[in-house]
Amino acid sequence: MAQDLTRYTYWLAVLLTPGVGARLAAELLKRLGAPEKVFSASRAELEACGLPTPVAGTIQSRSPLKAAEEELEKVRQLGCRLLAWDEPDYPPLLKEIYDSPMLLYVRGDAAVLSSHCLAIVGSRQPSPYGQQVTGRLAQDLAGRGLTIVSGLARGIDSTAHRGALDASGKTIAVLGCGIDVDYPKENKKLRAQIESNGCVITEFPIGIFPAPPPTASSNRERSWWRPGRTWWKSCPRRCGAKFWSGWPRPLNRRRGRKLFRWSRIFLQPSRRSSAS
């Protein structure tokens, strides 16, 4: 059955209002109760929620509602699903963070978002050893029922997804771009396989292309929403995976998520590394 998208008009309108990010959106909904009430609030009420005067004026003009209707039409044409944070399928641990995205775009099976997951991240230019270990680890964990989460980027991300698929397991790709954007293009076939054996999600509106620095929002999304994560020691000093995984350690502890790191002797049977 096709999803009834009309309920998301006001959610999208808040999301598409210039100057309203995840934190302000959360504050608006916390104080006003529902996205519909955002557009019926007075300027004083909006400014009391922390909105700058020009942003409050944009909301009162109701122009974001037209942008939301156009976005909904694009969603219908693509056949993807929207998922708001007040719905039961919204990832429960993602909801715990202070700046969780109010709306997700989903292609595939949204039910896997509530499964037991582990995220694997790493360099876009890994060593052959790094790719070998990643593939084996993802395959073994997916074969034991864990859903593997990664970012569909080149290198470690792609290897992690493929490892899960090789085990006939489930995997989730968190994009740093719009749901309609195939990035990188060489992963178009892999993405289709993920949609058939898990799902692809993003918080970015349709048509948004990835831009440096490497999608801090999607990094936040991947690193916060699940209790376990894996970070590869072989990452370069400026590798985005370190930011992804909550580097440095004090930040990781504040997030309340476990960080696992594996040494270079992982594949040697007599010297398996323990998580740290």
N, C-alpha and C positions, 0 to 999 in steps of 0.2 A: 504494500500500500504506500502511495506517495505521501511524503511528509507534508503536513499543513504548515506552510511557511509564514502565514499571515501573523502569527503570534510574535515573530521575530522582528517585525517592522521597527518597533521602538528600541529593541536591543541594538539593532544595526544602526539606528539613528544616533544613539549615544556613542557607539563605537566609531562612527564616521564623522563625528563632530570634531573639526580641527581644534587642537589644544586640549582634548580630553584623552588622556592615556589611561592605562590600567588602574593606576592608583586613584585618580580623580573619579573614574567610573565607579570604582568600588565605594568611594566615599559618598557619591551621589545616591547609589542604590541603598547604602546603609542608612542614610539619613531620610531619604524620601520613600524608600520601600519598594518601588517598582519603576521600570524604565518609562512607563506611560506618565508617571507623576513628575518625571524630570521636565517634560515638555508642558506641564500645566503649572509648574512652580513659578513664583514671582522672581524678579531679578534679585531681590534681597535674599530670598531663600537659596538661590543658586550661588550667590557670592558667599553666603555663610558656609557653603560646602567647600569653599576654597577655589571656586572658579574665578578667573580674571574677568573683568567687566566685558571685554570684547567677546569672550567665549560665551558668557551668559547671554549677551545680546544675540549671538548666532543661534543659540537654542531657542530663545524667545521668538526669533523670526521663523522658526520651524522649517528652515531650509534643509536641515539634515534629513528630514522625513522624505523629501524627494530623492535624495541620494540613496536612502535606505530602500526605497521602492525600486530604484534602478538596480541596486545590488541584488535584491531578491529575484529580479528577473534573470540576472546572470546565474544565480544559484540554481534556479529552475532549469535553465538551459544546460548547465553542466551536470545536473542530476546528483549533486552532492547534498550532504545533510548538514544542518546547523545544530549546535548543541550548546545551550545556555547553562550557566552555572547553577541554576535552580532545578535542573533535571537530574533524575537518578543515574543516568549513564555518564554524567560528568565525572571525571577521575577524582575520587575522594581526597587523595593526598594533594592534588594540584589545588583543590579548593582551600587547603589549609594555609597557603602562603598569602602574604599581605598584598601582593599585586597579581593575583591569578587572573588570567584573561577571562573576561565576562562571556565570551562567545568563541566557540571553536567551529571551524569548518572541517568536515569529516568525509572521507571517501573510503568505503569498505565497511567492515563489521565494527560498529561502535562498541559492541559488548566487550571486546578485548581490552578496552580502556580500563575496565574494572578487574582485570585478571591480575595474577601475580607476575610482576614485571621486573626486569633488570636492564639498566641502560649500559651500553658499551660505547665508549668514545675513543678517539685517537687521531693521529696525524692523517692528513690527506696524502702524505708521501711516506708511508711506512716502509720499514725494511721487510724483506721476504720473511724473516723470522716473525716479525710482528703480525703480518697477515696470516701466517700459518697458525700462530697461537690464537688469534682472534677467531678464525674460522672454526678451529677445533672447540674453543670454549663456547662460542655461540651455539654450535651444533649440539654439544653435550648438554648445555643448559636447556635449550629448546626441547631436546629429546626427553627431558625430565619434567616438562610441563611449564617452564617459565616462558613468558613472552619477552622477546628481545626488543628493546627500544633503542633507536639510533636516529641519525639525522639525514640519511640518504646521500651524504656527501661522498666524494671520491675517497679511496683509501680504506681506513679502518671501518668507517660507517657502512660502506657498501659490503665489505667482507662480513661484518656482523649480521647484516640482513640476510645475506646469501647462506651463511652458516645455519641460521634458524630455518630457512626454507629447505635446505638440504636434509634437515631432520624432520621435515613435514610439520614443523612447528609454526607458532604464531609470531608475528613481528609487527612493530609499529614504527612508522617513519614520521618524525616531527620536522616539518618544513620551516625554513626561514624565509618563505616567499608565499605568494598566493597559491591556492589549491589548484589553479589552472596552469601554473608555470612548471614546465619540466626542467628541473635544474638539479644536477648537470644533465645535459641532453642525452649523454650516453647511458644514463640510468633509466631511460623511459621504459624499457622492457622490465627491469627490476621493479620499478614502481608498480607496474600492472600486476606483477606477481604478489607484491605486498598487499595491494588492495584486495586480492583474492584470498589471501591467507593472513589477514589482519586488517590494518587500516592505515591511512595516511591522514595526518591532521595538521592544521596550522591555525594561528590566530590572526593571520594577515588577510586583509581583504583581497578579493579577486583582482588579478592584474599586477600585484605588487611583486617586483623582482628583488632578489637578494642584493644587499649592498654592504660594504664594509663599514664598521667592524663586523665580524661575522655573526650577524643576527643575534644580538644580545638577548632579545626577547625570546627567541626560540631556544637559546642556550638555557635561559632561566626555566623555561617550560619543561625541557627535558630533565634538567638536573634536580628540580624540586618535586616532581610529581610521583616519584617512586622511591621506596626505601633503600634500594641497593643500586650502586653504580660501579663501573669499572673504568679506571683511568690507566693509560699505558705509560710506563716509565720511559719509553723510547721517544716520547713527544719532544719536539724542539722546544727551546726556551720560550718562544712566543706562540706556541701552538694554541689554537682556540680551545682545544679539548681541556686545557688546564682551567681556563675560565669556566667552561661548560661544567666541569666537575666540582666547582666550588673552591678553586685554589685562591688563596692559601688555606691552610688547614683551619685557622680560626673561623673563617667564613663557613667552611664545611660543617664545623661543629655547631655553629649557630643555626644552620639550616636543619639540623637534626637528621641528616642522611648519612648512611655509611658509605665510605669510600674504600674501594679495594684496589690494590696495586700489585702487579705480578712481576716477578724478577725475570731476568733473561734466561734462567735455567729451568723455566716452567716445564718444558717438554722432556727434560731428563728424568726418567722414571725413578731414579734413586735419589733425586734432589728436588722434589716438588716444593715450590715456594708456598708459604702460607700467606693469607691475606693480611694486610697491614692497614 
